[in-house]
Amino acid sequence: MSYLFQLPTKIIFGTNSINELAKEVSLFKAKKVLLVIDPGVIKAGLHEKLTSCLTSAGISFDIFDGVEPDPSIATATKAAEMAKEVQAEVLVALGGGSAIDTAKSASILSKSGGNLKDYAGVNKVQEAGMPLIAIPTTAGTGSEVTVFAVMSDPDNNEKFTISSPLIAPNTTILDPVLTLTLPPSLTAFTGMDALTHAIEAYTSVVAQPATDALALKAIELIMNNLRTAVGRGDNLKARENMLQAALLAGAAFNNANLGLCHAIASPLGGYFHVPHGLANAVMLPYVMEYNMTTAAEKFADIARLIGVADQGSNVRVMARKAVEAVKELAQDIKIPAKLRDVGAKEEQLQMVAKDALKSIQLRFNARVAGERDILELLQKAF
């Protein structure tokens, strides 16, 4: 066995850990910061914790609040231009994956310039960008520790991924207090996104002992805490466990990659503007069923872990119990069961299947999938 495991990001985790922000900024000897924040976070007032911390430490800042869902090339370009205009020395991203991926992209452009799409693919980034501190307000994407940024090209109805160790945040601060006000629906979508990360990393064809351990712990935490986080958002322990789970799942897929569910989720977002976490949430049980023929033993492991395996059952019976448990979780937190319920159009599923084939994540899926397989899966989910 041989493998490479990397986690370039410094991790600071805990209640009120946001108070460490000024100290972390000062380690870069920075006097000017650009905060990259989505409007929802501004509306919730969560940014005030950051600005108060920076002001008290005598660190000046400007705010870029133009982040939208499925952030575009234009948005990243504007953020990079603002960073250069205000002479920022450190970027601080506050929000979900959209804010963090925008900041990752702006970090590249602020140093290397060019068109963001030139960096799409693996290891196209040749120079580290501006230092980045990521502070997630959702428990889902894992972008705070990953080497990936997913951005949108609305002119071509597609999403693309930039993958490079050079874009991973330098530091992440994970404070569960910042997730307490996340609405139930977003808690559900982002939590299912983290579950998808963990399951796809665990069943990846390049999974390794370290990623297996991280993924299994993430699965256990999510299955035991997501219902509470959705139903009682003020439960700090559930929020803490979900934030921990998203982090562990991110660290797992950072090294083991993902699979078919994510390959499908990207074009679903590109064509129908389905939020990424929701696309994964709808497709995950269908993809698990598709992967049953090659991942039954791993699914059986999951069933044992979460306590749904009957004593004496064979591997395939236990594996189906795991799939059913994921379906029940999705139903309990009100995830739509069908693609038609999230805005997908049947006549465009062929294009979704074609675009899914372009995803590098298909290489790591537990079972080989061709265009016909993907289309049949999409039709079943429709």
Secondary structure, 3 states (H helix, E strand, C coil): CCCCCCCCCEEEECCCHHHHHHHHHHCCCCCEEEEEECHHHHHHCCHHHHHHHHHHCCCEEEEECCCCCCCEHHHHHHHHHHHHHCCCCEEEEEECHHHHHHHHHHHHHHHHCCCHHHHCEECCCCCCCCCEEEEECCCCCCCCCCCEEEEEEHHHCEEEEEECHHHCCCEEEECHHHHCCCCHHHHHHHHHHHHHHHHHHHHCCCCCHHHHHHHHHHHHHHHHHHHHHHHCCCCHHHHHHHHHHHHHHHHHHHHHCCCHHHHHHHHHHHHHCCCHHHHHHHHHHHHHHHCHHHHHHHHHHHHHHCCCCCCCCCHHHHHHHHHHHHHHHHHHCCCCCCHHHHCCCHHHHHHHHHHHCCCHHHHHCCCCCCHHHHHHHHHHHC
